[in-house]
Amino acid sequence: MITTDRFSAEVRLQEYKEVAYNNSILAINKSEKKHKRPFLNKLISALTF
C-alpha cells in the first residue's frame, strides 16, 4: 500500500511538472504575441490610409 501511494504521488508530481512546463510555454507564446500585435496594428493602420 505504501509503495503504490508513493508511486502514484511520484506520477502525480511528474504530471504537475509537465503541466507547469506546458503552461510556461503557453505564457511565453502569449507574451511574444502581445509584443508583435502593436506593431502589426500600426502597420495595418498605416497601410489603410
PQR file of N, CA, C, O and H, with PARSE charges and radii, in Angstrom:
ATOM      1  N   MET A   1       0.833  -1.205   0.000 -0.4000 1.5000
ATOM      2  CA  MET A   1       0.000   0.000   0.000 -0.0000 2.0000
ATOM      3  C   MET A   1       0.871   1.259   0.000  0.5500 1.7000
ATOM      4  O   MET A   1       0.587   2.217  -0.720 -0.5500 1.4000
ATOM      5  N   ILE A   2       1.912   1.251   0.797 -0.4000 1.5000
ATOM      6  CA  ILE A   2       2.774   2.428   0.878 -0.0000 2.0000
ATOM      7  C   ILE A   2       3.502   2.643  -0.443  0.5500 1.7000
ATOM      8  O   ILE A   2       3.660   3.781  -0.885 -0.5500 1.4000
ATOM      9  H   ILE A   2       2.143   0.473   1.382  0.4000 1.0000
ATOM     10  N   THR A   3       3.947   1.559  -1.077 -0.4000 1.5000
ATOM     11  CA  THR A   3       4.678   1.713  -2.334 -0.0000 2.0000
ATOM     12  C   THR A   3       3.771   2.233  -3.437  0.5500 1.7000
ATOM     13  O   THR A   3       4.209   3.036  -4.261 -0.5500 1.4000
ATOM     14  H   THR A   3       3.818   0.635  -0.718  0.4000 1.0000
ATOM     15  N   THR A   4       2.506   1.791  -3.475 -0.4000 1.5000
ATOM     16  CA  THR A   4       1.597   2.285  -4.516 -0.0000 2.0000
ATOM     17  C   THR A   4       1.258   3.748  -4.280  0.5500 1.7000
ATOM     18  O   THR A   4       1.142   4.515  -5.235 -0.5500 1.4000
ATOM     19  H   THR A   4       2.151   1.139  -2.806  0.4000 1.0000
ATOM     20  N   ASP A   5       1.096   4.145  -3.023 -0.4000 1.5000
ATOM     21  CA  ASP A   5       0.838   5.554  -2.728 -0.0000 2.0000
ATOM     22  C   ASP A   5       2.025   6.415  -3.138  0.5500 1.7000
ATOM     23  O   ASP A   5       1.860   7.504  -3.689 -0.5500 1.4000
ATOM     24  H   ASP A   5       1.190   3.522  -2.247  0.4000 1.0000
ATOM     25  N   ARG A   6       3.216   5.914  -2.861 -0.4000 1.5000
ATOM     26  CA  ARG A   6       4.422   6.661  -3.227 -0.0000 2.0000
ATOM     27  C   ARG A   6       4.535   6.755  -4.750  0.5500 1.7000
ATOM     28  O   ARG A   6       4.875   7.808  -5.290 -0.5500 1.4000
ATOM     29  H   ARG A   6       3.350   5.030  -2.413  0.4000 1.0000
ATOM     30  N   PHE A   7       4.248   5.642  -5.438 -0.4000 1.5000
ATOM     31  CA  PHE A   7       4.320   5.642  -6.896 -0.0000 2.0000
ATOM     32  C   PHE A   7       3.291   6.598  -7.489  0.5500 1.7000
ATOM     33  O   PHE A   7       3.607   7.361  -8.402 -0.5500 1.4000
ATOM     34  H   PHE A   7       3.972   4.787  -5.000  0.4000 1.0000
ATOM     35  N   SER A   8       2.063   6.562  -6.975 -0.4000 1.5000
ATOM     36  CA  SER A   8       1.033   7.459  -7.509 -0.0000 2.0000
ATOM     37  C   SER A   8       1.373   8.916  -7.205  0.5500 1.7000
ATOM     38  O   SER A   8       1.066   9.804  -8.001 -0.5500 1.4000
ATOM     39  H   SER A   8       1.807   5.943  -6.233  0.4000 1.0000
ATOM     40  N   ALA A   9       2.002   9.165  -6.066 -0.4000 1.5000
ATOM     41  CA  ALA A   9       2.420  10.532  -5.747 -0.0000 2.0000
ATOM     42  C   ALA A   9       3.518  10.996  -6.698  0.5500 1.7000
ATOM     43  O   ALA A   9       3.527  12.153  -7.117 -0.5500 1.4000
ATOM     44  H   ALA A   9       2.252   8.443  -5.420  0.4000 1.0000
ATOM     45  N   GLU A  10       4.442  10.100  -7.040 -0.4000 1.5000
ATOM     46  CA  GLU A  10       5.502  10.462  -7.984 -0.0000 2.0000
ATOM     47  C   GLU A  10       4.930  10.718  -9.371  0.5500 1.7000
ATOM     48  O   GLU A  10       5.359  11.642 -10.062 -0.5500 1.4000
ATOM     49  H   GLU A  10       4.435   9.160  -6.699  0.4000 1.0000
ATOM     50  N   VAL A  11       3.964   9.904  -9.781 -0.4000 1.5000
ATOM     51  CA  VAL A  11       3.326  10.098 -11.086 -0.0000 2.0000
ATOM     52  C   VAL A  11       2.584  11.427 -11.106  0.5500 1.7000
ATOM     53  O   VAL A  11       2.655  12.168 -12.086 -0.5500 1.4000
ATOM     54  H   VAL A  11       3.615   9.153  -9.220  0.4000 1.0000
ATOM     55  N   ARG A  12       1.872  11.727 -10.022 -0.4000 1.5000
ATOM     56  CA  ARG A  12       1.151  12.994  -9.942 -0.0000 2.0000
ATOM     57  C   ARG A  12       2.109  14.176  -9.988  0.5500 1.7000
ATOM     58  O   ARG A  12       1.834  15.179 -10.647 -0.5500 1.4000
ATOM     59  H   ARG A  12       1.815  11.125  -9.225  0.4000 1.0000
ATOM     60  N   LEU A  13       3.231  14.059  -9.289 -0.4000 1.5000
ATOM     61  CA  LEU A  13       4.230  15.123  -9.281 -0.0000 2.0000
ATOM     62  C   LEU A  13       4.783  15.339 -10.685  0.5500 1.7000
ATOM     63  O   LEU A  13       4.968  16.480 -11.108 -0.5500 1.4000
ATOM     64  H   LEU A  13       3.455  13.245  -8.753  0.4000 1.0000
ATOM     65  N   GLN A  14       5.050  14.257 -11.411 -0.4000 1.5000
ATOM     66  CA  GLN A  14       5.548  14.365 -12.777 -0.0000 2.0000
ATOM     67  C   GLN A  14       4.505  15.035 -13.673  0.5500 1.7000
ATOM     68  O   GLN A  14       4.851  15.861 -14.518 -0.5500 1.4000
ATOM     69  H   GLN A  14       4.900  13.330 -11.067  0.4000 1.0000
ATOM     70  N   GLU A  15       3.231  14.681 -13.490 -0.4000 1.5000
ATOM     71  CA  GLU A  15       2.166  15.305 -14.282 -0.0000 2.0000
ATOM     72  C   GLU A  15       2.082  16.797 -13.985  0.5500 1.7000
ATOM     73  O   GLU A  15       1.917  17.603 -14.901 -0.5500 1.4000
ATOM     74  H   GLU A  15       2.950  14.011 -12.804  0.4000 1.0000
ATOM     75  N   TYR A  16       2.194  17.169 -12.712 -0.4000 1.5000
ATOM     76  CA  TYR A  16       2.159  18.589 -12.358 -0.0000 2.0000
ATOM     77  C   TYR A  16       3.327  19.338 -12.989  0.5500 1.7000
ATOM     78  O   TYR A  16       3.169  20.469 -13.449 -0.5500 1.4000
ATOM     79  H   TYR A  16       2.328  16.514 -11.968  0.4000 1.0000
ATOM     80  N   LYS A  17       4.507  18.702 -13.011 -0.4000 1.5000
ATOM     81  CA  LYS A  17       5.670  19.337 -13.629 -0.0000 2.0000
ATOM     82  C   LYS A  17       5.444  19.543 -15.123  0.5500 1.7000
ATOM     83  O   LYS A  17       5.801  20.587 -15.668 -0.5500 1.4000
ATOM     84  H   LYS A  17       4.635  17.783 -12.637  0.4000 1.0000
ATOM     85  N   GLU A  18       4.847  18.542 -15.790 -0.4000 1.5000
ATOM     86  CA  GLU A  18       4.584  18.664 -17.223 -0.0000 2.0000
ATOM     87  C   GLU A  18       3.562  19.757 -17.499  0.5500 1.7000
ATOM     88  O   GLU A  18       3.711  20.529 -18.446 -0.5500 1.4000
ATOM     89  H   GLU A  18       4.557  17.694 -15.346  0.4000 1.0000
ATOM     90  N   VAL A  19       2.529  19.822 -16.673 -0.4000 1.5000
ATOM     91  CA  VAL A  19       1.512  20.860 -16.848 -0.0000 2.0000
ATOM     92  C   VAL A  19       2.124  22.237 -16.628  0.5500 1.7000
ATOM     93  O   VAL A  19       1.844  23.170 -17.380 -0.5500 1.4000
ATOM     94  H   VAL A  19       2.408  19.195 -15.904  0.4000 1.0000
ATOM     95  N   ALA A  20       2.953  22.368 -15.606 -0.4000 1.5000
ATOM     96  CA  ALA A  20       3.601  23.656 -15.339 -0.0000 2.0000
ATOM     97  C   ALA A  20       4.511  24.045 -16.495  0.5500 1.7000
ATOM     98  O   ALA A  20       4.569  25.216 -16.871 -0.5500 1.4000
ATOM     99  H   ALA A  20       3.180  21.611 -14.994  0.4000 1.0000
ATOM    100  N   TYR A  21       5.221  23.077 -17.061 -0.4000 1.5000
ATOM    101  CA  TYR A  21       6.104  23.348 -18.200 -0.0000 2.0000
ATOM    102  C   TYR A  21       5.286  23.794 -19.408  0.5500 1.7000
ATOM    103  O   TYR A  21       5.642  24.759 -20.085 -0.5500 1.4000
ATOM    104  H   TYR A  21       5.174  22.125 -16.756  0.4000 1.0000
ATOM    105  N   ASN A  22       4.189  23.086 -19.674 -0.4000 1.5000
ATOM    106  CA  ASN A  22       3.336  23.458 -20.804 -0.0000 2.0000
ATOM    107  C   ASN A  22       2.714  24.831 -20.596  0.5500 1.7000
ATOM    108  O   ASN A  22       2.601  25.608 -21.545 -0.5500 1.4000
ATOM    109  H   ASN A  22       3.900  22.303 -19.124  0.4000 1.0000
ATOM    110  N   ASN A  23       2.311  25.141 -19.369 -0.4000 1.5000
ATOM    111  CA  ASN A  23       1.737  26.455 -19.085 -0.0000 2.0000
ATOM    112  C   ASN A  23       2.771  27.554 -19.267  0.5500 1.7000
ATOM    113  O   ASN A  23       2.443  28.645 -19.732 -0.5500 1.4000
ATOM    114  H   ASN A  23       2.403  24.510 -18.598  0.4000 1.0000
ATOM    115  N   SER A  24       4.024  27.275 -18.902 -0.4000 1.5000
ATOM    116  CA  SER A  24       5.061  28.291 -19.079 -0.0000 2.0000
ATOM    117  C   SER A  24       5.323  28.530 -20.555  0.5500 1.7000
ATOM    118  O   SER A  24       5.568  29.667 -20.961 -0.5500 1.4000
ATOM    119  H   SER A  24       4.291  26.388 -18.523  0.4000 1.0000
ATOM    120  N   ILE A  25       5.277  27.470 -21.373 -0.4000 1.5000
ATOM    121  CA  ILE A  25       5.448  27.643 -22.821 -0.0000 2.0000
ATOM    122  C   ILE A  25       4.301  28.478 -23.377  0.5500 1.7000
ATOM    123  O   ILE A  25       4.523  29.367 -24.199 -0.5500 1.4000
ATOM    124  H   ILE A  25       5.079  26.547 -21.044  0.4000 1.0000
ATOM    125  N   LEU A  26       3.077  28.197 -22.936 -0.4000 1.5000
ATOM    126  CA  LEU A  26       1.928  28.974 -23.409 -0.0000 2.0000
ATOM    127  C   LEU A  26       2.049  30.429 -22.987  0.5500 1.7000
ATOM    128  O   LEU A  26       1.717  31.328 -23.761 -0.5500 1.4000
ATOM    129  H   LEU A  26       2.897  27.475 -22.268  0.4000 1.0000
ATOM    130  N   ALA A  27       2.519  30.672 -21.770 -0.4000 1.5000
ATOM    131  CA  ALA A  27       2.678  32.049 -21.296 -0.0000 2.0000
ATOM    132  C   ALA A  27       3.733  32.778 -22.118  0.5500 1.7000
ATOM    133  O   ALA A  27       3.567  33.955 -22.438 -0.5500 1.4000
ATOM    134  H   ALA A  27       2.788  29.942 -21.142  0.4000 1.0000
ATOM    135  N   ILE A  28       4.814  32.089 -22.460 -0.4000 1.5000
ATOM    136  CA  ILE A  28       5.857  32.710 -23.281 -0.0000 2.0000
ATOM    137  C   ILE A  28       5.304  33.031 -24.661  0.5500 1.7000
ATOM    138  O   ILE A  28       5.548  34.113 -25.194 -0.5500 1.4000
ATOM    139  H   ILE A  28       4.949  31.133 -22.200  0.4000 1.0000
ATOM    140  N   ASN A  29       4.563  32.098 -25.241 -0.4000 1.5000
ATOM    141  CA  ASN A  29       3.992  32.333 -26.569 -0.0000 2.0000
ATOM    142  C   ASN A  29       3.008  33.496 -26.549  0.5500 1.7000
ATOM    143  O   ASN A  29       2.976  34.299 -27.481 -0.5500 1.4000
ATOM    144  H   ASN A  29       4.364  31.219 -24.808  0.4000 1.0000
ATOM    145  N   LYS A  30       2.205  33.590 -25.491 -0.4000 1.5000
ATOM    146  CA  LYS A  30       1.252  34.698 -25.394 -0.0000 2.0000
ATOM    147  C   LYS A  30       1.977  36.027 -25.242  0.5500 1.7000
ATOM    148  O   LYS A  30       1.567  37.025 -25.833 -0.5500 1.4000
ATOM    149  H   LYS A  30       2.231  32.937 -24.734  0.4000 1.0000
ATOM    150  N   SER A  31       3.047  36.052 -24.459 -0.4000 1.5000
ATOM    151  CA  SER A  31       3.776  37.308 -24.274 -0.0000 2.0000
ATOM    152  C   SER A  31       4.461  37.725 -25.567  0.5500 1.7000
ATOM    153  O   SER A  31       4.564  38.919 -25.850 -0.5500 1.4000
ATOM    154  H   SER A  31       3.380  35.241 -23.979  0.4000 1.0000
ATOM    155  N   GLU A  32       4.931  36.762 -26.357 -0.4000 1.5000
ATOM    156  CA  GLU A  32       5.535  37.102 -27.647 -0.0000 2.0000
ATOM    157  C   GLU A  32       4.489  37.674 -28.592  0.5500 1.7000
ATOM    158  O   GLU A  32       4.773  38.608 -29.341 -0.5500 1.4000
ATOM    159  H   GLU A  32       4.847  35.792 -26.127  0.4000 1.0000
ATOM    160  N   LYS A  33       3.286  37.122 -28.560 -0.4000 1.5000
ATOM    161  CA  LYS A  33       2.221  37.629 -29.428 -0.0000 2.0000
ATOM    162  C   LYS A  33       1.818  39.041 -29.022  0.5500 1.7000
ATOM    163  O   LYS A  33       1.506  39.867 -29.881 -0.5500 1.4000
ATOM    164  H   LYS A  33       3.055  36.363 -27.951  0.4000 1.0000
ATOM    165  N   LYS A  34       1.822  39.323 -27.732 -0.4000 1.5000
ATOM    166  CA  LYS A  34       1.456  40.665 -27.277 -0.0000 2.0000
ATOM    167  C   LYS A  34       2.457  41.700 -27.773  0.5500 1.7000
ATOM    168  O   LYS A  34       2.082  42.832 -28.076 -0.5500 1.4000
ATOM    169  H   LYS A  34       2.076  38.653 -27.035  0.4000 1.0000
ATOM    170  N   HIS A  35       3.724  41.319 -27.858 -0.4000 1.5000
ATOM    171  CA  HIS A  35       4.731  42.258 -28.335 -0.0000 2.0000
ATOM    172  C   HIS A  35       4.611  42.488 -29.833  0.5500 1.7000
ATOM    173  O   HIS A  35       4.900  43.585 -30.311 -0.5500 1.4000
ATOM    174  H   HIS A  35       4.029  40.399 -27.612  0.4000 1.0000
ATOM    175  N   LYS A  36       4.199  41.493 -30.569 -0.4000 1.5000
ATOM    176  CA  LYS A  36       4.098  41.618 -32.017 -0.0000 2.0000
ATOM    177  C   LYS A  36       2.827  42.353 -32.431  0.5500 1.7000
ATOM    178  O   LYS A  36       2.804  43.017 -33.467 -0.5500 1.4000
ATOM    179  H   LYS A  36       3.964  40.602 -30.181  0.4000 1.0000
ATOM    180  N   ARG A  37       1.797  42.242 -31.648 -0.4000 1.5000
ATOM    181  CA  ARG A  37       0.493  42.767 -32.032 -0.0000 2.0000
ATOM    182  C   ARG A  37       0.474  44.288 -32.220  0.5500 1.7000
ATOM    183  O   ARG A  37      -0.107  44.746 -33.204 -0.5500 1.4000
ATOM    184  H   ARG A  37       1.816  41.703 -30.806  0.4000 1.0000
ATOM    185  N   PRO A  38       1.073  45.097 -31.340 -0.5600 1.5000
ATOM    186  CA  PRO A  38       1.043  46.554 -31.575  0.2800 2.0000
ATOM    187  C   PRO A  38       1.717  46.943 -32.882  0.5500 1.7000
ATOM    188  O   PRO A  38       1.253  47.844 -33.580 -0.5500 1.4000
ATOM    189  N   PHE A  39       2.804  46.271 -33.212 -0.4000 1.5000
ATOM    190  CA  PHE A  39       3.483  46.567 -34.469 -0.0000 2.0000
ATOM    191  C   PHE A  39       2.578  46.248 -35.651  0.5500 1.7000
ATOM    192  O   PHE A  39       2.488  47.026 -36.601 -0.5500 1.4000
ATOM    193  H   PHE A  39       3.182  45.539 -32.645  0.4000 1.0000
ATOM    194  N   LEU A  40       1.915  45.113 -35.588 -0.4000 1.5000
ATOM    195  CA  LEU A  40       1.022  44.740 -36.686 -0.0000 2.0000
ATOM    196  C   LEU A  40      -0.157  45.699 -36.780  0.5500 1.7000
ATOM    197  O   LEU A  40      -0.590  46.044 -37.880 -0.5500 1.4000
ATOM    198  H   LEU A  40       1.988  44.481 -34.816  0.4000 1.0000
ATOM    199  N   ASN A  41      -0.673  46.128 -35.645 -0.4000 1.5000
ATOM    200  CA  ASN A  41      -1.788  47.078 -35.668 -0.0000 2.0000
ATOM    201  C   ASN A  41      -1.358  48.404 -36.284  0.5500 1.7000
ATOM    202  O   ASN A  41      -2.103  48.999 -37.062 -0.5500 1.4000
ATOM    203  H   ASN A  41      -0.321  45.847 -34.752  0.4000 1.0000
ATOM    204  N   LYS A  42      -0.165  48.865 -35.941 -0.4000 1.5000
ATOM    205  CA  LYS A  42       0.343  50.113 -36.529 -0.0000 2.0000
ATOM    206  C   LYS A  42       0.574  49.951 -38.021  0.5500 1.7000
ATOM    207  O   LYS A  42       0.284  50.858 -38.800 -0.5500 1.4000
ATOM    208  H   LYS A  42       0.440  48.381 -35.308  0.4000 1.0000
ATOM    209  N   LEU A  43       1.091  48.808 -38.418 -0.4000 1.5000
ATOM    210  CA  LEU A  43       1.345  48.554 -39.831 -0.0000 2.0000
ATOM    211  C   LEU A  43       0.042  48.514 -40.619  0.5500 1.7000
ATOM    212  O   LEU A  43      -0.051  49.090 -41.703 -0.5500 1.4000
ATOM    213  H   LEU A  43       1.327  48.070 -37.785  0.4000 1.0000
ATOM    214  N   ILE A  44      -0.950  47.841 -40.082 -0.4000 1.5000
ATOM    215  CA  ILE A  44      -2.241  47.757 -40.769 -0.0000 2.0000
ATOM    216  C   ILE A  44      -2.885  49.131 -40.858  0.5500 1.7000
ATOM    217  O   ILE A  44      -3.430  49.491 -41.901 -0.5500 1.4000
ATOM    218  H   ILE A  44      -0.874  47.373 -39.201  0.4000 1.0000
ATOM    219  N   SER A  45      -2.831  49.897 -39.787 -0.4000 1.5000
ATOM    220  CA  SER A  45      -3.440  51.226 -39.822 -0.0000 2.0000
ATOM    221  C   SER A  45      -2.685  52.144 -40.779  0.5500 1.7000
ATOM    222  O   SER A  45      -3.299  52.998 -41.419 -0.5500 1.4000
ATOM    223  H   SER A  45      -2.389  49.605 -38.939  0.4000 1.0000
ATOM    224  N   ALA A  46      -1.370  51.984 -40.889 -0.4000 1.5000
ATOM    225  CA  ALA A  46      -0.595  52.807 -41.822 -0.0000 2.0000
ATOM    226  C   ALA A  46      -0.912  52.432 -43.265  0.5500 1.7000
ATOM    227  O   ALA A  46      -0.940  53.302 -44.136 -0.5500 1.4000
ATOM    228  H   ALA A  46      -0.871  51.291 -40.369  0.4000 1.0000
ATOM    229  N   LEU A  47      -1.146  51.177 -43.525 -0.4000 1.5000
ATOM    230  CA  LEU A  47      -1.438  50.734 -44.886 -0.0000 2.0000
ATOM    231  C   LEU A  47      -2.851  51.093 -45.328  0.5500 1.7000
ATOM    232  O   LEU A  47      -3.112  51.209 -46.526 -0.5500 1.4000
ATOM    233  H   LEU A  47      -1.123  50.470 -42.818  0.4000 1.0000
ATOM    234  N   THR A  48      -3.762  51.269 -44.384 -0.4000 1.5000
ATOM    235  CA  THR A  48      -5.144  51.569 -44.760 -0.0000 2.0000
ATOM    236  C   THR A  48      -5.328  53.035 -45.140  0.5500 1.7000
ATOM    237  O   THR A  48      -6.297  53.370 -45.822 -0.5500 1.4000
ATOM    238  H   THR A  48      -3.551  51.174 -43.411  0.4000 1.0000
ATOM    239  N   PHE A  49      -4.427  53.911 -44.719 -0.4000 1.5000
ATOM    240  CA  PHE A  49      -4.577  55.337 -45.050 -0.0000 2.0000
ATOM    241  C   PHE A  49      -4.100  55.648 -46.428  0.5500 1.7000
ATOM    242  O   PHE A  49      -4.159  56.801 -46.856 -0.5500 1.4000
ATOM    243  H   PHE A  49      -3.640  53.638 -44.165  0.4000 1.0000
TER
END
